[in-house]
Each structure stands twice: as structure tokens, then as C-alpha cells.
Amino acid sequence: MVEGDCCISRIADKLGVEASALMAANGWVDASVVILPGDEINVPPPTKDPKP
């Protein structure tokens, strides 16, 4: 993660995956998880076009 990345759904859009798939790949049960710059996350295979 890099500074400025926020909100699970925006991160998922940027990576081209569904928010629910991103949450499942990381074992997050809800969107209240705190992600800090430098954290590494698991990214499932893309299912849609990534957004800039």
C-alpha cells in the first residue's frame, strides 16, 4: 500500500478486483480494517478493468 490509498472499494477498483474478493483474500470480515502505507496485501486475480 502507498500513502493516499484508502477505502477498500477504491483500492479494489484500482487493482481491478471486487471489494468483496479483496476482503476475502485477506481474511477481512468487514471494511473497518486499517491499512497503513507499506502494508502488504493479498490481491486476487483481476475480474474487471483497473481504474487509474
C-alpha positions as CSV (number, residue, x, y, z in Angstrom):
1,M,0.0,0.0,0.0
2,V,1.1,3.5,-0.6
3,E,0.2,6.8,1.1
4,G,-3.1,8.1,-0.3
5,D,-4.7,4.6,-0.8
6,C,-7.9,4.5,1.2
7,C,-11.2,2.8,1.3
8,I,-11.3,-0.9,0.4
9,S,-13.6,-0.3,-2.6
10,R,-11.2,2.4,-4.2
11,I,-8.2,0.1,-3.7
12,A,-10.1,-2.8,-5.2
13,D,-11.2,-0.6,-8.2
14,K,-7.5,0.5,-8.7
15,L,-6.5,-3.2,-8.8
16,G,-9.3,-4.4,-11.0
17,V,-10.9,-6.7,-8.4
18,E,-14.2,-6.7,-6.5
19,A,-14.0,-5.3,-2.9
20,S,-15.5,-8.5,-1.5
21,A,-12.8,-10.6,-3.3
22,L,-10.1,-8.3,-1.9
23,M,-11.6,-8.6,1.6
24,A,-11.8,-12.4,1.3
25,A,-8.3,-12.8,0.0
26,N,-7.0,-11.0,3.2
27,G,-9.4,-12.5,5.7
28,W,-11.0,-9.2,6.5
29,V,-14.6,-9.6,7.8
30,D,-15.6,-6.0,7.3
31,A,-14.4,-2.8,5.8
32,S,-13.3,-1.3,9.1
33,V,-9.8,-2.8,8.7
34,V,-6.9,-0.3,9.0
35,I,-4.4,-0.5,6.2
36,L,-1.2,1.5,6.6
37,P,1.3,2.7,4.0
38,G,3.8,-0.1,3.5
39,D,1.4,-2.9,4.4
40,E,1.3,-5.8,2.0
41,I,-2.0,-7.3,1.0
42,N,-3.1,-10.3,-1.0
43,V,-4.6,-9.4,-4.3
44,P,-6.9,-11.9,-6.1
45,P,-6.8,-12.2,-9.9
46,P,-8.4,-9.2,-11.7
47,T,-12.0,-9.5,-12.6
48,K,-12.5,-6.1,-14.2
49,D,-10.5,-3.3,-15.8
50,P,-8.4,-1.5,-13.3
51,K,-9.2,2.2,-12.8
52,P,-6.4,4.8,-12.6
